[in-house]
Amino acid sequence: MAVPKRRTSKSRRDKRRTHKKVGAPSVIACPQCGEPKRPHYACASCGNYKGRTAVAVEEG
């Protein structure tokens, strides 16, 4: 079984993890109301998804 002979330094460990980072979420404009929303999600402001009302939104 392979066992490391020396401890991996923080610098070497972090160099290996440079590509593991979270990017900004993609945002599009809602075709009904124009508010920004995530793709493939129902709009939080108007409740529409794919041209129909998917979620009832309370006015307030």
C-alpha distance matrix in Angstrom:
0.0 3.8 6.4 10.0 12.2 15.3 16.7 17.7 21.5 23.7 25.4 22.3 21.1 24.7 25.1 22.4 24.2 27.7 28.2 27.4 30.9 33.6 36.7 40.2 41.2 43.4 47.0 50.0 53.6 54.8 57.4 59.7 60.0 58.2 55.9 52.3 49.8 46.2 46.2 45.9 47.0 50.5 52.6 52.8 56.3 58.1 55.7 55.9 53.2 54.0 57.7 58.1 58.0 54.7 54.8 58.0 58.2 60.4 63.1 63.3
3.8 0.0 3.8 6.7 9.2 12.1 13.6 14.4 18.1 20.6 21.9 18.8 17.9 21.5 21.8 19.2 21.4 24.7 25.5 24.9 28.5 31.4 34.4 38.0 39.3 41.6 45.2 48.3 51.9 53.4 55.9 58.3 58.5 56.5 54.3 50.6 48.2 44.8 44.8 44.9 46.0 49.5 51.4 51.6 55.1 56.9 54.7 55.0 52.4 53.1 56.8 57.4 57.3 54.1 54.2 57.3 57.4 59.5 62.1 62.1
6.4 3.8 0.0 3.8 6.3 9.0 10.3 11.8 15.5 18.0 19.8 17.1 16.1 19.9 20.6 18.5 20.5 23.9 25.2 24.5 27.8 30.8 34.0 37.5 39.0 41.5 45.1 48.3 51.9 53.4 56.2 58.5 58.4 56.4 53.9 50.3 48.1 44.7 45.1 45.3 46.2 49.6 51.3 51.2 54.7 56.7 54.7 55.2 52.7 53.7 57.4 57.9 57.6 54.3 54.2 57.2 57.0 59.0 61.4 61.3
10.0 6.7 3.8 0.0 3.8 5.6 7.0 8.3 12.0 14.8 16.4 13.7 13.3 17.1 17.7 16.1 18.4 21.6 23.2 22.9 26.0 29.3 32.3 35.9 37.7 40.3 43.9 47.2 50.8 52.5 55.3 57.7 57.4 55.3 52.8 49.1 47.1 43.9 44.4 45.0 45.8 49.2 50.7 50.5 53.8 56.1 54.2 54.7 52.4 53.5 57.1 57.7 57.4 54.3 54.0 57.0 56.5 58.5 60.7 60.4
12.2 9.2 6.3 3.8 0.0 3.8 7.0 9.3 12.4 15.8 17.2 14.9 15.2 19.0 19.5 18.4 20.9 23.9 25.9 25.7 28.7 32.1 35.1 38.7 40.7 43.3 46.9 50.2 53.8 55.6 58.5 60.9 60.5 58.3 55.7 52.0 50.2 47.1 47.7 48.4 49.2 52.6 53.9 53.7 56.9 59.3 57.5 58.1 55.9 57.0 60.5 61.2 60.8 57.8 57.4 60.3 59.8 61.6 63.8 63.3
15.3 12.1 9.0 5.6 3.8 0.0 3.8 6.4 8.9 12.5 13.9 12.1 12.7 16.3 17.0 16.6 19.0 21.7 24.1 24.0 26.7 30.1 33.1 36.6 38.8 41.6 45.0 48.5 52.0 54.0 56.9 59.3 58.7 56.4 53.8 50.1 48.4 45.5 46.3 47.3 47.9 51.3 52.3 52.0 55.1 57.6 56.0 56.8 54.7 55.9 59.4 60.1 59.6 56.7 56.2 58.9 58.2 59.9 61.9 61.3
16.7 13.6 10.3 7.0 7.0 3.8 0.0 3.8 6.2 9.3 11.5 10.2 10.1 13.5 14.9 14.7 16.5 19.3 21.9 21.4 23.9 27.2 30.3 33.7 35.9 38.8 42.2 45.7 49.2 51.1 54.2 56.4 55.7 53.4 50.7 47.0 45.4 42.6 43.6 44.6 45.0 48.3 49.3 48.8 51.8 54.5 53.0 53.8 51.9 53.3 56.7 57.3 56.7 53.8 53.1 55.8 54.9 56.5 58.5 57.8
17.7 14.4 11.8 8.3 9.3 6.4 3.8 0.0 3.8 6.6 8.3 6.5 6.4 10.0 11.1 10.9 12.9 15.6 18.2 18.0 20.5 24.0 26.9 30.3 32.7 35.5 38.9 42.4 45.8 47.9 50.9 53.2 52.5 50.1 47.5 43.8 42.3 39.5 40.5 41.6 42.1 45.5 46.4 46.0 49.0 51.6 50.2 50.9 49.0 50.3 53.6 54.4 54.0 51.1 50.6 53.3 52.4 54.1 56.0 55.4
21.5 18.1 15.5 12.0 12.4 8.9 6.2 3.8 0.0 3.8 5.4 5.3 6.1 8.6 10.0 11.1 12.7 14.7 17.9 17.9 19.8 23.3 26.0 29.3 31.9 34.8 38.1 41.6 45.0 47.2 50.3 52.6 51.7 49.2 46.5 42.8 41.6 39.0 40.3 41.7 42.1 45.3 45.9 45.4 48.2 51.0 49.9 50.7 48.9 50.3 53.6 54.5 53.9 51.2 50.5 53.1 51.9 53.5 55.1 54.3
23.7 20.6 18.0 14.8 15.8 12.5 9.3 6.6 3.8 0.0 3.8 5.6 5.1 6.0 8.5 10.0 10.6 12.3 15.7 15.4 16.8 20.1 22.9 26.0 28.7 31.7 34.9 38.5 41.8 44.0 47.2 49.4 48.3 45.8 43.1 39.5 38.3 35.9 37.3 38.9 39.1 42.2 42.7 42.0 44.8 47.6 46.6 47.6 45.9 47.5 50.6 51.5 50.8 48.2 47.3 49.8 48.5 50.0 51.6 50.7
25.4 21.9 19.8 16.4 17.2 13.9 11.5 8.3 5.4 3.8 0.0 3.8 5.5 5.2 6.1 8.8 10.0 10.7 14.4 15.0 16.4 19.9 22.2 25.3 28.3 31.0 34.2 37.7 41.0 43.5 46.6 49.0 47.9 45.2 42.7 39.0 38.1 35.7 37.0 38.8 39.3 42.5 42.8 42.3 44.9 47.8 46.9 47.6 46.0 47.3 50.4 51.6 51.1 48.6 48.0 50.5 49.1 50.8 52.2 51.3
22.3 18.8 17.1 13.7 14.9 12.1 10.2 6.5 5.3 5.6 3.8 0.0 3.8 5.5 5.1 6.5 9.0 10.4 13.5 14.3 16.5 20.2 22.6 26.0 28.7 31.3 34.7 38.1 41.5 43.9 46.8 49.4 48.6 45.9 43.5 39.8 38.6 35.9 36.9 38.5 39.2 42.6 43.2 43.0 45.8 48.4 47.4 47.9 45.9 47.1 50.3 51.5 51.2 48.7 48.2 51.0 49.9 51.7 53.3 52.7
21.1 17.9 16.1 13.3 15.2 12.7 10.1 6.4 6.1 5.1 5.5 3.8 0.0 3.8 5.5 5.4 6.7 9.2 12.0 11.9 14.2 17.8 20.6 24.0 26.5 29.2 32.6 36.1 39.6 41.7 44.7 47.1 46.4 43.9 41.4 37.6 36.3 33.5 34.5 35.9 36.5 39.8 40.6 40.3 43.2 45.8 44.6 45.2 43.2 44.5 47.8 48.8 48.4 45.7 45.2 48.0 46.9 48.8 50.5 50.0
24.7 21.5 19.9 17.1 19.0 16.3 13.5 10.0 8.6 6.0 5.2 5.5 3.8 0.0 3.8 5.3 5.0 6.4 9.7 9.8 11.4 15.0 17.6 20.9 23.6 26.3 29.6 33.2 36.6 38.9 41.9 44.3 43.4 40.8 38.3 34.6 33.4 30.8 32.0 33.7 34.2 37.5 38.0 37.6 40.4 43.1 42.1 42.7 41.0 42.3 45.4 46.5 46.1 43.6 43.0 45.7 44.5 46.3 47.8 47.2
25.1 21.8 20.6 17.7 19.5 17.0 14.9 11.1 10.0 8.5 6.1 5.1 5.5 3.8 0.0 3.8 5.4 5.5 8.8 10.3 12.2 16.0 17.9 21.4 24.2 26.5 29.9 33.2 36.7 39.2 42.1 44.7 44.0 41.2 38.9 35.1 34.1 31.5 32.3 34.2 35.0 38.5 38.9 38.9 41.6 44.1 43.2 43.5 41.6 42.6 45.8 47.2 47.0 44.7 44.4 47.2 46.0 48.0 49.5 49.0
22.4 19.2 18.5 16.1 18.4 16.6 14.7 10.9 11.1 10.0 8.8 6.5 5.4 5.3 3.8 0.0 3.8 5.8 7.7 8.8 11.7 15.4 17.6 21.3 23.6 25.9 29.5 32.7 36.3 38.6 41.3 44.0 43.5 40.9 38.7 34.9 33.5 30.6 31.1 32.6 33.7 37.2 38.0 38.2 41.1 43.4 42.2 42.4 40.2 41.1 44.5 45.7 45.7 43.2 43.1 46.0 45.2 47.3 49.0 48.8
24.2 21.4 20.5 18.4 20.9 19.0 16.5 12.9 12.7 10.6 10.0 9.0 6.7 5.0 5.4 3.8 0.0 3.8 5.6 5.4 8.1 11.8 14.3 18.0 20.3 22.8 26.3 29.7 33.2 35.4 38.3 40.8 40.2 37.7 35.3 31.6 30.1 27.2 28.0 29.5 30.4 33.8 34.6 34.6 37.5 39.9 38.7 39.1 37.0 38.1 41.4 42.6 42.4 39.8 39.6 42.4 41.5 43.6 45.3 45.0
27.7 24.7 23.9 21.6 23.9 21.7 19.3 15.6 14.7 12.3 10.7 10.4 9.2 6.4 5.5 5.8 3.8 0.0 3.8 5.6 7.0 10.8 12.5 16.0 18.7 21.0 24.5 27.8 31.3 33.8 36.6 39.2 38.5 35.8 33.6 29.8 28.7 26.0 26.9 28.8 29.7 33.1 33.5 33.7 36.4 38.8 37.9 38.1 36.2 37.2 40.4 41.8 41.7 39.4 39.2 42.0 40.9 43.0 44.4 44.1
28.2 25.5 25.2 23.2 25.9 24.1 21.9 18.2 17.9 15.7 14.4 13.5 12.0 9.7 8.8 7.7 5.6 3.8 0.0 3.8 5.8 9.1 10.4 14.2 16.4 18.4 22.0 25.1 28.8 31.2 33.8 36.6 36.2 33.5 31.4 27.6 26.3 23.4 23.9 25.7 26.9 30.4 31.1 31.6 34.3 36.5 35.4 35.4 33.3 34.0 37.3 38.8 38.9 36.6 36.7 39.7 38.8 41.1 42.7 42.7
27.4 24.9 24.5 22.9 25.7 24.0 21.4 18.0 17.9 15.4 15.0 14.3 11.9 9.8 10.3 8.8 5.4 5.6 3.8 0.0 3.8 7.0 9.6 13.3 15.1 17.6 21.2 24.5 28.1 30.2 33.0 35.5 35.1 32.6 30.3 26.5 24.9 21.9 22.7 24.2 25.0 28.5 29.3 29.5 32.5 34.7 33.4 33.7 31.6 32.7 36.0 37.2 37.0 34.5 34.4 37.3 36.5 38.7 40.5 40.4
30.9 28.5 27.8 26.0 28.7 26.7 23.9 20.5 19.8 16.8 16.4 16.5 14.2 11.4 12.2 11.7 8.1 7.0 5.8 3.8 0.0 3.8 6.4 9.9 12.3 15.0 18.4 21.9 25.3 27.5 30.5 32.9 32.2 29.7 27.2 23.5 22.1 19.4 20.6 22.5 23.0 26.3 26.7 26.8 29.5 32.0 31.0 31.4 29.7 31.0 34.1 35.2 34.9 32.6 32.2 35.0 33.9 36.0 37.5 37.3
33.6 31.4 30.8 29.3 32.1 30.1 27.2 24.0 23.3 20.1 19.9 20.2 17.8 15.0 16.0 15.4 11.8 10.8 9.1 7.0 3.8 0.0 3.8 6.8 8.7 11.8 15.0 18.6 22.0 24.0 27.1 29.4 28.6 26.2 23.7 19.9 18.5 15.8 17.3 19.2 19.5 22.7 23.0 23.0 25.8 28.2 27.3 27.8 26.1 27.6 30.6 31.7 31.3 29.0 28.6 31.3 30.1 32.3 33.8 33.7
36.7 34.4 34.0 32.3 35.1 33.1 30.3 26.9 26.0 22.9 22.2 22.6 20.6 17.6 17.9 17.6 14.3 12.5 10.4 9.6 6.4 3.8 0.0 3.8 6.3 8.8 12.1 15.6 19.0 21.4 24.4 26.9 26.1 23.4 21.1 17.3 16.3 13.8 15.2 17.7 18.2 21.4 21.3 21.7 24.1 26.5 25.9 26.1 24.5 25.7 28.6 30.0 29.9 28.0 27.7 30.4 29.1 31.4 32.6 32.6
40.2 38.0 37.5 35.9 38.7 36.6 33.7 30.3 29.3 26.0 25.3 26.0 24.0 20.9 21.4 21.3 18.0 16.0 14.2 13.3 9.9 6.8 3.8 0.0 3.8 6.5 9.0 12.7 15.8 18.3 21.4 23.7 22.7 20.0 17.6 13.8 13.1 11.2 13.2 16.1 16.2 18.9 18.4 18.6 20.8 23.3 23.0 23.3 22.1 23.6 26.1 27.6 27.3 25.7 25.3 27.8 26.2 28.4 29.3 29.3
41.2 39.3 39.0 37.7 40.7 38.8 35.9 32.7 31.9 28.7 28.3 28.7 26.5 23.6 24.2 23.6 20.3 18.7 16.4 15.1 12.3 8.7 6.3 3.8 0.0 3.8 6.4 10.1 13.3 15.3 18.5 20.7 20.0 17.6 15.2 11.4 10.0 7.6 9.5 12.3 12.4 15.3 15.0 15.6 18.0 20.2 19.6 19.8 18.4 20.0 22.6 23.9 23.7 22.0 21.7 24.4 23.1 25.6 26.8 27.1
43.4 41.6 41.5 40.3 43.3 41.6 38.8 35.5 34.8 31.7 31.0 31.3 29.2 26.3 26.5 25.9 22.8 21.0 18.4 17.6 15.0 11.8 8.8 6.5 3.8 0.0 3.8 6.9 10.5 12.8 15.6 18.3 17.9 15.3 13.6 9.8 8.6 6.3 7.2 10.7 11.4 14.3 13.9 15.3 17.4 19.0 18.6 18.2 16.6 17.6 20.1 22.0 22.2 20.9 21.2 24.0 22.8 25.6 26.6 27.3
47.0 45.2 45.1 43.9 46.9 45.0 42.2 38.9 38.1 34.9 34.2 34.7 32.6 29.6 29.9 29.5 26.3 24.5 22.0 21.2 18.4 15.0 12.1 9.0 6.4 3.8 0.0 3.8 7.0 9.4 12.4 14.9 14.2 11.5 9.8 6.1 5.5 4.9 6.6 10.3 10.4 12.4 11.2 12.7 14.2 15.8 16.0 15.5 14.5 15.8 17.8 19.6 19.8 18.9 19.1 21.5 20.1 22.9 23.5 24.3
50.0 48.3 48.3 47.2 50.2 48.5 45.7 42.4 41.6 38.5 37.7 38.1 36.1 33.2 33.2 32.7 29.7 27.8 25.1 24.5 21.9 18.6 15.6 12.7 10.1 6.9 3.8 0.0 3.8 6.5 9.0 11.8 11.6 8.8 8.3 5.5 5.5 6.2 6.4 9.9 10.4 11.7 10.3 12.6 13.5 14.4 14.8 13.6 12.7 13.4 15.0 17.3 17.9 17.7 18.3 20.7 19.5 22.4 22.9 24.1
53.6 51.9 51.9 50.8 53.8 52.0 49.2 45.8 45.0 41.8 41.0 41.5 39.6 36.6 36.7 36.3 33.2 31.3 28.8 28.1 25.3 22.0 19.0 15.8 13.3 10.5 7.0 3.8 0.0 3.8 6.2 8.7 8.1 5.1 5.4 4.5 6.0 8.4 8.9 11.7 11.6 11.6 9.3 11.7 11.5 12.0 13.3 12.1 12.0 12.8 13.4 15.8 16.3 16.9 17.4 19.2 17.8 20.6 20.5 21.9
54.8 53.4 53.4 52.5 55.6 54.0 51.1 47.9 47.2 44.0 43.5 43.9 41.7 38.9 39.2 38.6 35.4 33.8 31.2 30.2 27.5 24.0 21.4 18.3 15.3 12.8 9.4 6.5 3.8 0.0 3.8 5.5 5.7 4.5 5.3 6.0 6.2 8.8 9.0 10.7 10.0 9.0 6.7 9.6 9.3 8.9 9.9 8.4 8.8 9.9 10.1 12.1 12.6 13.4 14.1 15.9 14.8 17.8 18.0 19.8
57.4 55.9 56.2 55.3 58.5 56.9 54.2 50.9 50.3 47.2 46.6 46.8 44.7 41.9 42.1 41.3 38.3 36.6 33.8 33.0 30.5 27.1 24.4 21.4 18.5 15.6 12.4 9.0 6.2 3.8 0.0 3.8 6.0 5.7 8.3 9.6 9.9 12.1 11.2 12.4 12.4 11.2 9.5 12.7 11.9 10.4 11.5 9.0 9.3 9.0 8.3 11.1 12.5 14.1 15.5 17.1 16.6 19.6 19.6 21.8
59.7 58.3 58.5 57.7 60.9 59.3 56.4 53.2 52.6 49.4 49.0 49.4 47.1 44.3 44.7 44.0 40.8 39.2 36.6 35.5 32.9 29.4 26.9 23.7 20.7 18.3 14.9 11.8 8.7 5.5 3.8 0.0 3.8 6.0 8.3 10.8 11.2 13.9 13.6 14.2 13.4 11.1 9.0 11.6 10.0 7.7 9.5 7.3 9.1 9.6 7.7 9.6 10.3 12.6 13.6 14.5 13.9 16.7 16.4 18.9
60.0 58.5 58.4 57.4 60.5 58.7 55.7 52.5 51.7 48.3 47.9 48.6 46.4 43.4 44.0 43.5 40.2 38.5 36.2 35.1 32.2 28.6 26.1 22.7 20.0 17.9 14.2 11.6 8.1 5.7 6.0 3.8 0.0 3.8 5.6 9.0 10.3 13.7 14.5 15.7 14.2 11.9 8.8 10.4 7.9 6.8 9.8 9.0 11.4 12.8 11.3 12.6 12.3 14.3 14.3 14.7 13.0 15.4 14.5 16.5
58.2 56.5 56.4 55.3 58.3 56.4 53.4 50.1 49.2 45.8 45.2 45.9 43.9 40.8 41.2 40.9 37.7 35.8 33.5 32.6 29.7 26.2 23.4 20.0 17.6 15.3 11.5 8.8 5.1 4.5 5.7 6.0 3.8 0.0 3.8 6.5 8.8 12.2 13.0 15.1 14.1 12.8 9.6 11.4 9.6 9.6 12.1 11.3 12.7 13.8 13.1 15.0 15.1 16.6 16.7 17.6 15.8 18.1 17.3 18.8
55.9 54.3 53.9 52.8 55.7 53.8 50.7 47.5 46.5 43.1 42.7 43.5 41.4 38.3 38.9 38.7 35.3 33.6 31.4 30.3 27.2 23.7 21.1 17.6 15.2 13.6 9.8 8.3 5.4 5.3 8.3 8.3 5.6 3.8 0.0 3.8 6.4 10.2 12.1 14.3 12.6 11.4 7.9 8.7 7.2 8.7 11.0 11.2 12.8 14.7 14.6 15.9 15.3 16.0 15.5 16.4 14.1 16.3 15.7 16.7
52.3 50.6 50.3 49.1 52.0 50.1 47.0 43.8 42.8 39.5 39.0 39.8 37.6 34.6 35.1 34.9 31.6 29.8 27.6 26.5 23.5 19.9 17.3 13.8 11.4 9.8 6.1 5.5 4.5 6.0 9.6 10.8 9.0 6.5 3.8 0.0 3.8 7.2 9.5 12.3 11.0 11.0 8.1 9.1 9.2 11.1 12.4 12.5 13.1 14.9 15.7 17.2 16.8 16.8 16.4 18.0 15.9 18.3 18.3 19.1
49.8 48.2 48.1 47.1 50.2 48.4 45.4 42.3 41.6 38.3 38.1 38.6 36.3 33.4 34.1 33.5 30.1 28.7 26.3 24.9 22.1 18.5 16.3 13.1 10.0 8.6 5.5 5.5 6.0 6.2 9.9 11.2 10.3 8.8 6.4 3.8 0.0 3.8 6.4 8.9 7.3 7.8 5.9 7.4 8.9 10.5 10.6 10.7 10.5 12.7 14.2 15.4 14.9 14.2 14.0 16.2 14.7 17.5 18.3 19.5
46.2 44.8 44.7 43.9 47.1 45.5 42.6 39.5 39.0 35.9 35.7 35.9 33.5 30.8 31.5 30.6 27.2 26.0 23.4 21.9 19.4 15.8 13.8 11.2 7.6 6.3 4.9 6.2 8.4 8.8 12.1 13.9 13.7 12.2 10.2 7.2 3.8 0.0 3.8 6.4 5.6 8.0 7.9 9.5 12.0 13.3 12.5 12.3 10.9 12.8 15.2 16.4 16.2 14.8 14.9 17.7 16.8 19.8 21.1 22.3
46.2 44.8 45.1 44.4 47.7 46.3 43.6 40.5 40.3 37.3 37.0 36.9 34.5 32.0 32.3 31.1 28.0 26.9 23.9 22.7 20.6 17.3 15.2 13.2 9.5 7.2 6.6 6.4 8.9 9.0 11.2 13.6 14.5 13.0 12.1 9.5 6.4 3.8 0.0 3.8 5.5 8.3 9.2 11.9 14.2 14.6 13.3 12.1 9.8 10.6 13.5 15.1 15.8 14.4 15.5 18.7 18.4 21.8 23.3 24.9
45.9 44.9 45.3 45.0 48.4 47.3 44.6 41.6 41.7 38.9 38.8 38.5 35.9 33.7 34.2 32.6 29.5 28.8 25.7 24.2 22.5 19.2 17.7 16.1 12.3 10.7 10.3 9.9 11.7 10.7 12.4 14.2 15.7 15.1 14.3 12.3 8.9 6.4 3.8 0.0 3.8 6.9 9.3 12.1 14.8 14.6 12.4 10.9 7.9 8.7 12.1 13.2 13.9 12.0 13.6 17.1 17.6 21.2 23.1 25.1
47.0 46.0 46.2 45.8 49.2 47.9 45.0 42.1 42.1 39.1 39.3 39.2 36.5 34.2 35.0 33.7 30.4 29.7 26.9 25.0 23.0 19.5 18.2 16.2 12.4 11.4 10.4 10.4 11.6 10.0 12.4 13.4 14.2 14.1 12.6 11.0 7.3 5.6 5.5 3.8 0.0 3.8 6.3 8.6 11.7 11.8 9.4 9.0 6.9 9.4 12.2 12.4 12.1 9.9 10.6 14.0 14.2 17.7 19.7 21.6
50.5 49.5 49.6 49.2 52.6 51.3 48.3 45.5 45.3 42.2 42.5 42.6 39.8 37.5 38.5 37.2 33.8 33.1 30.4 28.5 26.3 22.7 21.4 18.9 15.3 14.3 12.4 11.7 11.6 9.0 11.2 11.1 11.9 12.8 11.4 11.0 7.8 8.0 8.3 6.9 3.8 0.0 3.8 6.3 9.0 8.4 5.7 5.6 4.8 8.3 10.1 9.7 8.6 6.8 7.2 10.4 10.7 14.4 16.4 18.6
52.6 51.4 51.3 50.7 53.9 52.3 49.3 46.4 45.9 42.7 42.8 43.2 40.6 38.0 38.9 38.0 34.6 33.5 31.1 29.3 26.7 23.0 21.3 18.4 15.0 13.9 11.2 10.3 9.3 6.7 9.5 9.0 8.8 9.6 7.9 8.1 5.9 7.9 9.2 9.3 6.3 3.8 0.0 3.8 5.6 5.7 4.8 5.5 6.6 9.9 10.7 10.7 9.4 8.8 8.3 10.5 9.5 12.8 14.2 16.1
52.8 51.6 51.2 50.5 53.7 52.0 48.8 46.0 45.4 42.0 42.3 43.0 40.3 37.6 38.9 38.2 34.6 33.7 31.6 29.5 26.8 23.0 21.7 18.6 15.6 15.3 12.7 12.6 11.7 9.6 12.7 11.6 10.4 11.4 8.7 9.1 7.4 9.5 11.9 12.1 8.6 6.3 3.8 0.0 3.8 5.9 5.6 8.2 9.9 13.5 14.1 13.5 11.2 10.4 8.4 9.6 7.6 10.4 11.8 13.2
56.3 55.1 54.7 53.8 56.9 55.1 51.8 49.0 48.2 44.8 44.9 45.8 43.2 40.4 41.6 41.1 37.5 36.4 34.3 32.5 29.5 25.8 24.1 20.8 18.0 17.4 14.2 13.5 11.5 9.3 11.9 10.0 7.9 9.6 7.2 9.2 8.9 12.0 14.2 14.8 11.7 9.0 5.6 3.8 0.0 3.8 6.0 8.5 11.3 14.5 14.2 13.6 11.4 11.7 9.8 9.8 7.0 9.2 9.4 11.0
58.1 56.9 56.7 56.1 59.3 57.6 54.5 51.6 51.0 47.6 47.8 48.4 45.8 43.1 44.1 43.4 39.9 38.8 36.5 34.7 32.0 28.2 26.5 23.3 20.2 19.0 15.8 14.4 12.0 8.9 10.4 7.7 6.8 9.6 8.7 11.1 10.5 13.3 14.6 14.6 11.8 8.4 5.7 5.9 3.8 0.0 3.8 5.7 9.2 12.1 11.1 10.3 8.0 9.3 8.1 8.1 6.4 9.2 9.6 12.2
55.7 54.7 54.7 54.2 57.5 56.0 53.0 50.2 49.9 46.6 46.9 47.4 44.6 42.1 43.2 42.2 38.7 37.9 35.4 33.4 31.0 27.3 25.9 23.0 19.6 18.6 16.0 14.8 13.3 9.9 11.5 9.5 9.8 12.1 11.0 12.4 10.6 12.5 13.3 12.4 9.4 5.7 4.8 5.6 6.0 3.8 0.0 3.8 6.8 10.3 10.0 8.5 5.7 5.8 4.6 6.0 5.9 9.6 11.3 14.1
55.9 55.0 55.2 54.7 58.1 56.8 53.8 50.9 50.7 47.6 47.6 47.9 45.2 42.7 43.5 42.4 39.1 38.1 35.4 33.7 31.4 27.8 26.1 23.3 19.8 18.2 15.5 13.6 12.1 8.4 9.0 7.3 9.0 11.3 11.2 12.5 10.7 12.3 12.1 10.9 9.0 5.6 5.5 8.2 8.5 5.7 3.8 0.0 3.8 6.7 6.2 5.4 4.3 5.4 6.7 8.8 9.4 13.1 14.5 17.4
53.2 52.4 52.7 52.4 55.9 54.7 51.9 49.0 48.9 45.9 46.0 45.9 43.2 41.0 41.6 40.2 37.0 36.2 33.3 31.6 29.7 26.1 24.5 22.1 18.4 16.6 14.5 12.7 12.0 8.8 9.3 9.1 11.4 12.7 12.8 13.1 10.5 10.9 9.8 7.9 6.9 4.8 6.6 9.9 11.3 9.2 6.8 3.8 0.0 3.8 5.5 5.6 6.3 5.8 8.3 11.4 12.5 16.3 18.0 20.8
54.0 53.1 53.7 53.5 57.0 55.9 53.3 50.3 50.3 47.5 47.3 47.1 44.5 42.3 42.6 41.1 38.1 37.2 34.0 32.7 31.0 27.6 25.7 23.6 20.0 17.6 15.8 13.4 12.8 9.9 9.0 9.6 12.8 13.8 14.7 14.9 12.7 12.8 10.6 8.7 9.4 8.3 9.9 13.5 14.5 12.1 10.3 6.7 3.8 0.0 3.8 5.7 8.4 8.6 11.8 14.6 16.0 19.7 21.2 24.1
57.7 56.8 57.4 57.1 60.5 59.4 56.7 53.6 53.6 50.6 50.4 50.3 47.8 45.4 45.8 44.5 41.4 40.4 37.3 36.0 34.1 30.6 28.6 26.1 22.6 20.1 17.8 15.0 13.4 10.1 8.3 7.7 11.3 13.1 14.6 15.7 14.2 15.2 13.5 12.1 12.2 10.1 10.7 14.1 14.2 11.1 10.0 6.2 5.5 3.8 0.0 3.8 7.1 9.0 11.9 13.9 15.3 18.8 19.8 23.0
58.1 57.4 57.9 57.7 61.2 60.1 57.3 54.4 54.5 51.5 51.6 51.5 48.8 46.5 47.2 45.7 42.6 41.8 38.8 37.2 35.2 31.7 30.0 27.6 23.9 22.0 19.6 17.3 15.8 12.1 11.1 9.6 12.6 15.0 15.9 17.2 15.4 16.4 15.1 13.2 12.4 9.7 10.7 13.5 13.6 10.3 8.5 5.4 5.6 5.7 3.8 0.0 3.8 6.1 9.2 11.0 13.0 16.5 17.9 21.3
58.0 57.3 57.6 57.4 60.8 59.6 56.7 54.0 53.9 50.8 51.1 51.2 48.4 46.1 47.0 45.7 42.4 41.7 38.9 37.0 34.9 31.3 29.9 27.3 23.7 22.2 19.8 17.9 16.3 12.6 12.5 10.3 12.3 15.1 15.3 16.8 14.9 16.2 15.8 13.9 12.1 8.6 9.4 11.2 11.4 8.0 5.7 4.3 6.3 8.4 7.1 3.8 0.0 3.8 5.9 7.2 9.4 12.8 14.6 18.0
54.7 54.1 54.3 54.3 57.8 56.7 53.8 51.1 51.2 48.2 48.6 48.7 45.7 43.6 44.7 43.2 39.8 39.4 36.6 34.5 32.6 29.0 28.0 25.7 22.0 20.9 18.9 17.7 16.9 13.4 14.1 12.6 14.3 16.6 16.0 16.8 14.2 14.8 14.4 12.0 9.9 6.8 8.8 10.4 11.7 9.3 5.8 5.4 5.8 8.6 9.0 6.1 3.8 0.0 3.8 6.9 9.4 13.0 15.5 18.6
54.8 54.2 54.2 54.0 57.4 56.2 53.1 50.6 50.5 47.3 48.0 48.2 45.2 43.0 44.4 43.1 39.6 39.2 36.7 34.4 32.2 28.6 27.7 25.3 21.7 21.2 19.1 18.3 17.4 14.1 15.5 13.6 14.3 16.7 15.5 16.4 14.0 14.9 15.5 13.6 10.6 7.2 8.3 8.4 9.8 8.1 4.6 6.7 8.3 11.8 11.9 9.2 5.9 3.8 0.0 3.8 6.2 9.6 12.5 15.4
58.0 57.3 57.2 57.0 60.3 58.9 55.8 53.3 53.1 49.8 50.5 51.0 48.0 45.7 47.2 46.0 42.4 42.0 39.7 37.3 35.0 31.3 30.4 27.8 24.4 24.0 21.5 20.7 19.2 15.9 17.1 14.5 14.7 17.6 16.4 18.0 16.2 17.7 18.7 17.1 14.0 10.4 10.5 9.6 9.8 8.1 6.0 8.8 11.4 14.6 13.9 11.0 7.2 6.9 3.8 0.0 3.8 6.6 9.5 12.7
58.2 57.4 57.0 56.5 59.8 58.2 54.9 52.4 51.9 48.5 49.1 49.9 46.9 44.5 46.0 45.2 41.5 40.9 38.8 36.5 33.9 30.1 29.1 26.2 23.1 22.8 20.1 19.5 17.8 14.8 16.6 13.9 13.0 15.8 14.1 15.9 14.7 16.8 18.4 17.6 14.2 10.7 9.5 7.6 7.0 6.4 5.9 9.4 12.5 16.0 15.3 13.0 9.4 9.4 6.2 3.8 0.0 3.8 6.4 9.3
60.4 59.5 59.0 58.5 61.6 59.9 56.5 54.1 53.5 50.0 50.8 51.7 48.8 46.3 48.0 47.3 43.6 43.0 41.1 38.7 36.0 32.3 31.4 28.4 25.6 25.6 22.9 22.4 20.6 17.8 19.6 16.7 15.4 18.1 16.3 18.3 17.5 19.8 21.8 21.2 17.7 14.4 12.8 10.4 9.2 9.2 9.6 13.1 16.3 19.7 18.8 16.5 12.8 13.0 9.6 6.6 3.8 0.0 3.8 6.3
63.1 62.1 61.4 60.7 63.8 61.9 58.5 56.0 55.1 51.6 52.2 53.3 50.5 47.8 49.5 49.0 45.3 44.4 42.7 40.5 37.5 33.8 32.6 29.3 26.8 26.6 23.5 22.9 20.5 18.0 19.6 16.4 14.5 17.3 15.7 18.3 18.3 21.1 23.3 23.1 19.7 16.4 14.2 11.8 9.4 9.6 11.3 14.5 18.0 21.2 19.8 17.9 14.6 15.5 12.5 9.5 6.4 3.8 0.0 3.7
63.3 62.1 61.3 60.4 63.3 61.3 57.8 55.4 54.3 50.7 51.3 52.7 50.0 47.2 49.0 48.8 45.0 44.1 42.7 40.4 37.3 33.7 32.6 29.3 27.1 27.3 24.3 24.1 21.9 19.8 21.8 18.9 16.5 18.8 16.7 19.1 19.5 22.3 24.9 25.1 21.6 18.6 16.1 13.2 11.0 12.2 14.1 17.4 20.8 24.1 23.0 21.3 18.0 18.6 15.4 12.7 9.3 6.3 3.7 0.0
